[in-house]
Amino acid sequence: MDRNTQIETTNHLHEISSAISKLKNAEHVESFLTDLLTQSELQDVVKRWKILKLLKENKSQRNIAQELSVSLCKITRGAKILKNNKSIIRQTLFDESWRR
């Protein structure tokens, strides 16, 4: 990816993030995501979330790969995210208050 494409991607990601942060509740975020993403893209996002949750439950990477029919590379990426103490995803998964 060239530098201009990277800058454009970063700018657009910031716009999307800002728009999501202004939504009032989880239902609005869900509607936003279902409007923005295709069904296939939504399924990919949900599958990544499942991977992270199963890793948090200490399931083996091989079992997760088999259960969700995904590559070990995707699971390894999730494992790296959860090992990073500064990861917002890790903080979210380990702070159960977001479920309320």
C-alpha positions, 0 to 999 in steps of 0.5 A, a space after each residue: 500500500 502506497 503512502 497516499 493510500 495509507 493516509 486516505 485509509 487512516 483518514 476514512 477510518 478516523 471518520 468511521 470511528 468518529 461516527 460510531 462514537 457518536 451513536 447513542 447505543 449498541 442498537 444504533 452501532 449494530 444498525 450502522 454496521 449492518 448498513 455499512 458492511 455486507 453480510 459476508 463482511 459481518 460474518 467475518 467480523 463476528 467470526 473474529 470476535 468468536 475467535 477472541 472469545 474462545 482464546 480468552 476461554 483458553 481453548 486451543 488454537 487447533 480446536 478453535 480452527 476446527 470448530 470455526 473452520 478458520 486458518 491458524 493464521 487468523 487465530 494467531 493474530 487474535 492470540 497476539 492481540 490478547 497478549 498485548 496488555 495495551 490492546 483495547 480489544 483485550 481490555 474490553 474482553 477482560 472487562 465484563 462491564 461492557 456486557 451490561 
